Amino acid sequence: MLNILRLLILVTLIHSALSCSPLHGSDTKPSFSRIISLYPAHTENLADLGITGELIGIATSDTYPPEILSKQRFSHRDNAEKFIAAGPDLVLIRPMIANAVPQLIDQLKEAGITVISLQPRSIDEMLAYWIQLGSLTGRNTAAAQMVAEFNNELQKIHQATQMVPLQNRPKVYFESIHSKMKTFSPTSIAIFALEQAGGINIATDATARRDTNIAAYGKERILFHADEIDFFLAQEGRMNRVTTQQIAEEPGFLAIRAIREGKISLVDEQLVSRPTRRILEGIKQIRAILYQ
């Protein structure tokens, strides 16, 4: 179980370190003021920090929050000229983009544009990431407040979960990609959400692939735990376009107790996989599923 006090200490240390870094900006003089975000989590977190005017471009896949959806759209498949013409001083990406289009990244840097790749994999990293976004944009106070509010809400959830004895908590298989029989890394944000909601992750032996939150598991290993699985959860969204019927009709899955009992539920991937404050909403939704 996550130690909340440890998280608070971690964030305090990170905040102190960042305030001494060359990227640090005051709350009135941001380091960067014309930002393009190519990852929906960056976009959402920037908006939560109050950065809307400085956000001049968003990703083609952005759908939240509503107030920024009229911004100019960009993709890592666009040419460098489109980015340069917009005049950004910062382009925020994630590692997948850095690996996919290194030539574009080089061209933007040659044009004098700062490109920063960020994608936290765990809750510890997520809080540090929020602080870093605050430092990059001169919203240090807002970022610290965002972390504090998140931890306050998390502490309330944690206390409620602690009321349920460990032996009474349901065992859960949490699917990330149905077509490939993949789950999540045990240290991922999604599994954190599951455990905070009061569920026990059945796939503790899953291994992340290529430094991501996604972990290969396979049907054979899922079925090995068939009689132990009380609930079958799956994220639903761009990464996993699946229905409860598809899961129920998967060959061999009738051996799983949760499938036979109809305990199959879908959770919006934006609420369990993205490093944003809406993780709290995801935790609450999972808890409602497990303890309805």
Backbone hydrogen bonds in HBPLUS format (Angstrom, degrees):
<---DONOR---> <-ACCEPTOR-->    atom                        ^
c    i                          cat <-CA-CA->   ^        H-A-AA   ^      H-
h    n   atom  resd res      DA  || num        DHA   H-A  angle D-A-AA Bond
n    s   type  num  typ     dist DA aas  dist angle  dist       angle   num
A0007-LEU N   A0003-ASN O   3.25 MM   4  6.67 147.7  2.36 144.9 153.7     1
A0007-LEU N   A0004-ILE O   3.07 MM   3  5.11 118.4  2.47  94.8 109.8     2
A0008-LEU N   A0004-ILE O   3.08 MM   4  6.46 155.2  2.15 150.6 156.9     3
A0009-ILE N   A0005-LEU O   3.01 MM   4  6.30 161.2  2.04 155.0 159.4     4
A0010-LEU N   A0006-ARG O   2.91 MM   4  6.08 159.0  1.95 146.7 153.0     5
A0011-VAL N   A0007-LEU O   2.94 MM   4  6.17 165.6  1.96 155.1 157.6     6
A0012-THR N   A0008-LEU O   3.06 MM   4  6.25 156.4  2.12 145.1 151.5     7
A0013-LEU N   A0009-ILE O   3.05 MM   4  6.32 159.1  2.09 152.2 157.1     8
A0014-ILE N   A0010-LEU O   2.97 MM   4  6.24 159.8  2.01 152.1 158.1     9
A0015-HIS N   A0011-VAL O   2.86 MM   4  6.00 161.5  1.90 150.9 155.9    10
A0016-SER N   A0012-THR O   3.05 MM   4  6.24 157.3  2.11 144.7 150.4    11
A0017-ALA N   A0013-LEU O   2.97 MM   4  6.21 156.3  2.03 147.5 154.0    12
A0018-LEU N   A0014-ILE O   2.87 MM   4  6.08 163.6  1.90 155.2 159.3    13
A0019-SER N   A0015-HIS O   3.06 MM   4  6.18 145.1  2.19 142.3 151.1    14
A0020-CYS N   A0017-ALA O   3.15 MM   3  5.49 151.9  2.24 105.3 113.8    15
A0021-SER N   A0018-LEU O   3.03 MM   3  5.01 160.3  2.07 104.4 110.7    16
A0024-HIS N   A0021-SER O   3.08 MM   3  5.47 161.5  2.11 111.7 117.5    17
A0089-ASP N   A0034-ARG O   2.83 MM  55  5.38 157.2  1.88 140.3 146.7    18
A0090-LEU N   A0034-ARG O   3.27 MM  56  6.41 149.2  2.37 156.9 151.3    19
A0035-ILE N   A0054-GLU O   2.81 MM  19  6.00 170.5  1.81 159.5 162.5    20
A0056-ILE N   A0035-ILE O   2.81 MM  21  5.65 140.1  1.97 141.0 154.3    21
A0036-ILE N   A0090-LEU O   2.96 MM  54  6.39 156.9  2.01 155.4 163.0    22
A0092-LEU N   A0036-ILE O   2.84 MM  56  6.24 161.9  1.87 165.6 171.2    23
A0037-SER N   A0057-GLY O   2.97 MM  20  6.19 163.6  1.99 141.7 141.1    24
A0038-LEU N   A0092-LEU O   2.89 MM  54  6.02 162.4  1.92 164.1 169.3    25
A0042-HIS N   A0039-TYR O   2.89 MM   3  5.43 121.6  2.24 116.7 130.8    26
A0043-THR N   A0039-TYR O   3.17 MM   4  6.52 160.4  2.21 152.4 158.3    27
A0044-GLU N   A0040-PRO O   2.93 MM   4  6.13 166.4  1.95 152.8 155.5    28
A0045-ASN N   A0041-ALA O   2.97 MM   4  6.09 166.1  1.99 150.8 154.8    29
A0046-LEU N   A0042-HIS O   2.85 MM   4  6.01 158.3  1.90 154.7 161.0    30
A0047-ALA N   A0043-THR O   3.02 MM   4  6.24 159.6  2.06 149.2 154.6    31
A0048-ASP N   A0044-GLU O   2.96 MM   4  6.23 151.1  2.05 144.1 152.5    32
A0049-LEU N   A0045-ASN O   3.01 MM   4  6.25 134.9  2.22 139.3 151.0    33
A0049-LEU N   A0046-LEU O   3.08 MM   3  5.04 128.8  2.35  93.5 107.4    34
A0051-ILE N   A0046-LEU O   2.87 MM   5  5.19 159.1  1.92 153.1 147.3    35
A0050-GLY N   A0047-ALA O   2.95 MM   3  5.04 157.6  2.00 105.5 111.9    36
A0055-LEU N   A0052-THR O   3.23 MM   3  5.06 139.1  2.41  92.2 103.7    37
A0058-ILE N   A0072-GLN O   2.91 MM  14  6.32 158.8  1.95 162.8 169.9    38
A0074-PHE N   A0058-ILE O   2.76 MM  16  5.95 145.6  1.88 157.6 167.4    39
A0062-ASP N   A0059-ALA O   3.14 MM   3  5.33 167.9  2.15 110.5 113.9    40
A0060-THR N   A0074-PHE O   3.05 MM  14  5.73 126.3  2.35 153.0 150.0    41
A0068-ILE N   A0065-PRO O   3.29 MM   3  6.15 170.8  2.29 125.7 128.4    42
A0069-LEU N   A0066-PRO O   3.29 MM   3  5.50 166.7  2.31 112.7 116.7    43
A0071-LYS N   A0068-ILE O   3.13 MM   3  5.81 167.0  2.15 123.1 125.8    44
A0078-ASP N   A0075-SER O   2.98 MM   3  5.37 164.2  2.01 111.7 116.9    45
A0082-LYS N   A0079-ASN O   3.23 MM   3  5.85 136.1  2.43 112.4 121.1    46
A0084-ILE N   A0080-ALA O   2.91 MM   4  6.17 171.3  1.92 163.1 165.5    47
A0085-ALA N   A0081-GLU O   2.90 MM   4  5.95 157.6  1.95 147.5 153.0    48
A0086-ALA N   A0083-PHE O   3.05 MM   3  5.36 135.5  2.26 104.4 116.3    49
A0087-GLY N   A0084-ILE O   3.08 MM   3  5.34 147.6  2.19 105.3 114.9    50
A0114-THR N   A0089-ASP O   3.33 MM  25  6.04 155.0  2.40 125.5 125.6    51
A0091-VAL N   A0114-THR O   2.83 MM  23  6.28 152.8  1.90 159.3 168.4    52
A0116-ILE N   A0091-VAL O   3.07 MM  25  6.48 157.1  2.13 155.4 162.1    53
A0093-ILE N   A0116-ILE O   2.92 MM  23  6.13 169.6  1.93 151.9 154.7    54
A0118-LEU N   A0093-ILE O   3.00 MM  25  6.37 164.4  2.03 144.3 141.0    55
A0097-ILE N   A0094-ARG O   2.95 MM   3  5.63 130.5  2.20 122.2 133.2    56
A0098-ALA N   A0094-ARG O   3.22 MM   4  6.53 159.2  2.27 147.8 154.1    57
A0099-ASN N   A0095-PRO O   2.89 MM   4  6.10 154.3  1.95 156.3 162.0    58
A0100-ALA N   A0096-MET O   3.02 MM   4  6.12 140.7  2.18 134.9 145.8    59
A0100-ALA N   A0097-ILE O   3.10 MM   3  4.94 118.9  2.49  90.8 106.4    60
A0101-VAL N   A0097-ILE O   2.95 MM   4  6.02 165.2  1.98 161.3 161.4    61
A0105-ILE N   A0101-VAL O   3.26 MM   4  6.61 163.0  2.29 153.9 158.3    62
A0106-ASP N   A0102-PRO O   2.97 MM   4  6.21 159.4  2.01 148.9 154.0    63
A0107-GLN N   A0103-GLN O   2.97 MM   4  6.24 156.4  2.02 148.8 155.2    64
A0108-LEU N   A0104-LEU O   2.98 MM   4  6.25 157.3  2.03 154.2 159.8    65
A0109-LYS N   A0105-ILE O   3.03 MM   4  6.25 159.3  2.07 150.2 155.9    66
A0110-GLU N   A0106-ASP O   2.89 MM   4  6.10 153.2  1.96 147.9 155.6    67
A0111-ALA N   A0107-GLN O   3.11 MM   4  6.32 132.5  2.35 135.5 147.3    68
A0111-ALA N   A0108-LEU O   3.12 MM   3  5.08 130.9  2.38  92.6 106.0    69
A0113-ILE N   A0108-LEU O   3.02 MM   5  5.42 158.8  2.06 153.6 148.7    70
A0112-GLY N   A0109-LYS O   2.97 MM   3  5.12 158.1  2.01 108.6 113.0    71
A0126-MET N   A0122-SER O   2.86 MM   4  6.06 144.3  1.98 141.9 153.0    72
A0127-LEU N   A0123-ILE O   3.09 MM   4  6.35 160.7  2.12 158.7 159.5    73
A0128-ALA N   A0124-ASP O   3.25 MM   4  6.52 160.5  2.29 147.2 152.7    74
A0129-TYR N   A0125-GLU O   2.84 MM   4  5.98 148.1  1.94 145.4 154.9    75
A0130-TRP N   A0126-MET O   2.98 MM   4  6.33 150.8  2.07 149.0 155.7    76
A0131-ILE N   A0127-LEU O   3.18 MM   4  6.46 159.6  2.22 145.6 150.5    77
A0132-GLN N   A0128-ALA O   2.92 MM   4  6.20 148.9  2.02 143.1 152.4    78
A0133-LEU N   A0129-TYR O   2.91 MM   4  6.20 157.3  1.96 151.7 157.0    79
A0134-GLY N   A0130-TRP O   3.03 MM   4  6.32 153.1  2.10 145.2 152.6    80
A0135-SER N   A0131-ILE O   2.97 MM   4  6.27 147.2  2.08 143.5 152.5    81
A0136-LEU N   A0132-GLN O   2.88 MM   4  6.14 158.0  1.92 154.3 160.0    82
A0137-THR N   A0133-LEU O   3.19 MM   4  6.25 138.5  2.37 140.8 150.1    83
A0139-ARG N   A0134-GLY O   2.68 MM   5  4.30 142.9  1.82 139.3 142.3    84
A0143-ALA N   A0139-ARG O   2.92 MM   4  6.12 155.6  1.98 152.5 159.6    85
A0144-ALA N   A0140-ASN O   2.97 MM   4  6.20 161.1  2.00 150.5 155.2    86
A0145-GLN N   A0141-THR O   2.98 MM   4  6.18 155.9  2.04 147.4 154.3    87
A0146-MET N   A0142-ALA O   2.88 MM   4  6.06 150.0  1.97 142.7 151.4    88
A0147-VAL N   A0143-ALA O   3.01 MM   4  6.30 156.4  2.06 150.6 155.6    89
A0148-ALA N   A0144-ALA O   2.98 MM   4  6.20 161.7  2.01 146.4 151.8    90
A0149-GLU N   A0145-GLN O   2.87 MM   4  6.05 164.9  1.89 154.1 157.5    91
A0150-PHE N   A0146-MET O   3.05 MM   4  6.16 157.3  2.10 142.3 148.9    92
A0151-ASN N   A0147-VAL O   2.95 MM   4  6.17 164.0  1.97 153.3 157.2    93
A0152-ASN N   A0148-ALA O   2.93 MM   4  6.16 149.9  2.02 146.3 154.9    94
A0153-GLU N   A0149-GLU O   3.09 MM   4  6.33 163.6  2.12 150.0 153.1    95
A0154-LEU N   A0150-PHE O   2.85 MM   4  6.05 156.0  1.91 148.9 156.9    96
A0155-GLN N   A0151-ASN O   2.84 MM   4  5.93 149.5  1.94 142.3 149.7    97
A0156-LYS N   A0152-ASN O   3.32 MM   4  6.63 149.9  2.41 141.1 147.6    98
A0157-ILE N   A0153-GLU O   3.16 MM   4  6.53 158.5  2.20 148.8 154.1    99
A0158-HIS N   A0154-LEU O   2.80 MM   4  6.00 162.0  1.83 153.2 158.9   100
A0159-GLN N   A0155-GLN O   2.97 MM   4  6.15 155.6  2.03 145.6 151.2   101
A0160-ALA N   A0156-LYS O   3.17 MM   4  6.44 154.5  2.24 143.6 150.0   102
A0161-THR N   A0157-ILE O   2.94 MM   4  6.22 157.6  1.99 153.6 160.1   103
A0162-GLN N   A0158-HIS O   2.95 MM   4  6.17 152.8  2.03 148.6 155.8   104
A0163-MET N   A0160-ALA O   3.17 MM   3  5.42 149.5  2.27 102.4 111.4   105
A0164-VAL N   A0161-THR O   2.95 MM   3  5.63 163.2  1.98 120.0 125.4   106
A0168-ASN N   A0165-PRO O   2.87 MM   3  5.38 152.7  1.95 115.6 124.6   107
A0169-ARG N   A0166-LEU O   3.23 MM   3  5.44 167.0  2.24 110.0 113.8   108
A0200-ILE N   A0170-PRO O   2.84 MM  30  6.04 154.4  1.90 160.2 163.5   109
A0230-ASP N   A0171-LYS O   2.80 MM  59  5.25 144.0  1.93 136.0 147.8   110
A0231-PHE N   A0171-LYS O   3.21 MM  60  6.58 150.1  2.30 153.1 157.5   111
A0172-VAL N   A0200-ILE O   2.75 MM  28  5.78 167.5  1.76 164.2 162.6   112
A0202-ILE N   A0172-VAL O   2.88 MM  30  5.56 162.8  1.91 157.1 152.5   113
A0173-TYR N   A0231-PHE O   3.15 MM  58  6.63 157.9  2.20 161.3 166.6   114
A0233-LEU N   A0173-TYR O   2.89 MM  60  6.12 158.1  1.94 162.4 168.3   115
A0175-GLU N   A0233-LEU O   2.75 MM  58  6.05 172.3  1.75 146.0 145.7   116
A0235-GLN N   A0175-GLU O   3.06 MM  60  6.38 162.2  2.09 162.2 161.8   117
A0176-SER N   A0182-LYS O   2.78 MM   6  5.51 171.7  1.79 135.6 138.0   118
A0177-ILE N   A0182-LYS O   3.32 MM   5  5.06 162.7  2.35 119.1 122.4   119
A0180-LYS N   A0177-ILE O   3.34 MM   3  5.69 142.9  2.49 104.2 113.8   120
A0182-LYS N   A0177-ILE O   3.01 MM   5  5.06 171.5  2.02 143.6 146.4   121
A0181-MET N   A0178-HIS O   3.04 MM   3  4.90 163.1  2.07 105.2 110.6   122
A0218-GLY N   A0181-MET O   2.94 MM  37  4.93 179.8  1.94 154.3 154.3   123
A0183-THR N   A0215-ALA O   2.82 MM  32  5.22 154.0  1.88 165.3 164.1   124
A0215-ALA N   A0183-THR O   2.96 MM  32  5.22 169.8  1.97 129.9 128.4   125
A0185-SER N   A0213-ASN O   2.71 MM  28  5.18 158.4  1.76 144.9 147.8   126
A0188-SER N   A0185-SER O   2.95 MM   3  5.15 166.0  1.97 117.9 120.7   127
A0192-PHE N   A0188-SER O   3.05 MM   4  6.27 150.9  2.14 142.1 150.9   128
A0193-ALA N   A0189-ILE O   2.91 MM   4  6.20 154.8  1.98 147.6 153.7   129
A0194-LEU N   A0190-ALA O   3.01 MM   4  6.35 155.2  2.07 144.2 150.8   130
A0195-GLU N   A0191-ILE O   2.91 MM   4  6.12 166.9  1.92 153.5 156.0   131
A0196-GLN N   A0192-PHE O   2.87 MM   4  6.03 159.1  1.91 153.8 159.9   132
A0197-ALA N   A0193-ALA O   3.01 MM   4  6.13 139.6  2.18 139.9 150.5   133
A0197-ALA N   A0194-LEU O   3.17 MM   3  5.14 125.5  2.49  92.3 106.4   134
A0199-GLY N   A0194-LEU O   3.02 MM   5  5.40 160.6  2.05 147.8 145.6   135
A0198-GLY N   A0195-GLU O   3.08 MM   3  5.13 152.6  2.16  99.4 107.9   136
A0206-ALA N   A0203-ALA O   3.23 MM   3  5.58 160.7  2.27 115.5 115.6   137
A0209-ARG N   A0214-ILE O   2.92 MM   5  6.15 152.4  2.00 173.8 166.2   138
A0212-THR N   A0209-ARG O   2.98 MM   3  5.72 128.9  2.25 122.4 133.8   139
A0222-ILE N   A0218-GLY O   3.15 MM   4  6.44 154.5  2.21 148.4 156.2   140
A0223-LEU N   A0219-LYS O   2.85 MM   4  6.06 169.4  1.86 161.1 162.9   141
A0224-PHE N   A0220-GLU O   3.03 MM   4  6.19 130.8  2.28 134.4 147.4   142
A0225-HIS N   A0222-ILE O   3.01 MM   3  5.57 144.2  2.14 110.7 119.9   143
A0226-ALA N   A0223-LEU O   3.04 MM   3  4.59 164.3  2.07 102.2 104.7   144
A0228-GLU N   A0225-HIS O   2.81 MM   3  5.31 147.9  1.91 119.8 130.6   145
A0229-ILE N   A0225-HIS O   3.25 MM   4  6.37 134.2  2.48 158.3 170.2   146
A0257-ARG N   A0226-ALA O   3.02 MM  31  6.06 168.8  2.04 140.0 140.0   147
A0232-PHE N   A0263-LYS O   2.97 MM  31  6.28 170.2  1.98 167.7 170.5   148
A0265-SER N   A0232-PHE O   3.04 MM  33  6.50 158.5  2.09 156.6 161.3   149
A0234-ALA N   A0265-SER O   3.03 MM  31  6.47 137.6  2.21 152.4 163.8   150
A0267-VAL N   A0234-ALA O   2.93 MM  33  6.27 152.0  2.01 152.0 157.6   151
A0236-GLU N   A0267-VAL O   2.79 MM  31  5.71 145.2  1.91 144.8 145.6   152
A0269-GLU N   A0236-GLU O   2.91 MM  33  5.31 166.4  1.93 142.6 140.1   153
A0237-GLY N   A0240-ASN O   3.27 MM   3  5.27 157.6  2.33 113.6 117.2   154
A0240-ASN N   A0237-GLY O   3.12 MM   3  5.27 127.9  2.41  99.5 113.2   155
A0247-ILE N   A0243-THR O   3.19 MM   4  6.52 158.5  2.24 147.8 153.1   156
A0248-ALA N   A0244-THR O   2.90 MM   4  6.11 161.5  1.94 147.3 152.7   157
A0249-GLU N   A0245-GLN O   2.90 MM   4  6.03 146.4  2.01 148.1 156.8   158
A0250-GLU N   A0247-ILE O   3.24 MM   3  5.27 163.3  2.27 104.2 109.1   159
A0253-PHE N   A0250-GLU O   2.97 MM   3  5.55 165.1  1.99 141.6 145.6   160
A0255-ALA N   A0252-GLY O   3.29 MM   3  6.11 166.3  2.31 118.3 122.5   161
A0256-ILE N   A0253-PHE O   2.92 MM   3  5.44 159.8  1.96 114.9 121.3   162
A0259-ILE N   A0256-ILE O   3.06 MM   3  5.35 123.8  2.39 103.8 117.8   163
A0260-ARG N   A0256-ILE O   3.10 MM   4  6.46 163.7  2.13 159.3 163.5   164
A0261-GLU N   A0257-ARG O   3.00 MM   4  6.20 147.6  2.11 148.6 157.6   165
A0263-LYS N   A0258-ALA O   2.76 MM   5  4.89 150.1  1.85 157.8 157.2   166
A0262-GLY N   A0259-ILE O   3.10 MM   3  5.06 159.9  2.14 103.1 109.1   167
A0271-LEU N   A0268-ASP O   2.92 MM   3  5.57 153.1  1.99 118.8 126.5   168
A0272-VAL N   A0269-GLU O   3.24 MM   3  5.27 152.9  2.31 100.9 108.7   169
A0273-SER N   A0269-GLU O   2.85 MM   4  5.44 152.8  1.93 154.8 156.5   170
A0276-THR N   A0274-ARG O   2.82 MM   2  5.67 135.3  2.02 109.6  95.6   171
A0279-ILE N   A0276-THR O   3.17 MM   3  6.01 163.1  2.20 121.4 123.6   172
A0280-LEU N   A0277-ARG O   3.13 MM   3  6.14 161.1  2.16 127.3 128.9   173
A0281-GLU N   A0278-ARG O   2.99 MM   3  5.09 122.7  2.33  98.5 112.4   174
A0282-GLY N   A0278-ARG O   3.09 MM   4  6.52 152.4  2.17 146.4 154.2   175
A0283-ILE N   A0279-ILE O   2.88 MM   4  6.22 154.6  1.94 153.6 159.8   176
A0284-LYS N   A0280-LEU O   3.09 MM   4  6.35 159.9  2.13 145.7 150.6   177
A0285-GLN N   A0281-GLU O   2.94 MM   4  6.20 152.3  2.02 147.2 155.0   178
A0286-ILE N   A0282-GLY O   2.96 MM   4  6.20 162.1  2.00 152.1 156.5   179
A0287-ARG N   A0283-ILE O   2.91 MM   4  6.14 159.8  1.95 149.6 155.8   180
A0288-ALA N   A0284-LYS O   3.00 MM   4  6.21 152.7  2.08 142.5 149.4   181
A0289-ILE N   A0285-GLN O   3.09 MM   4  6.39 145.8  2.21 143.1 152.2   182
A0289-ILE N   A0286-ILE O   3.08 MM   3  5.05 120.4  2.45  94.2 109.3   183
A0290-LEU N   A0286-ILE O   2.94 MM   4  6.24 162.9  1.97 157.4 161.3   184
A0291-TYR N   A0287-ARG O   2.90 MM   4  5.91 149.7  1.99 150.6 157.8   185
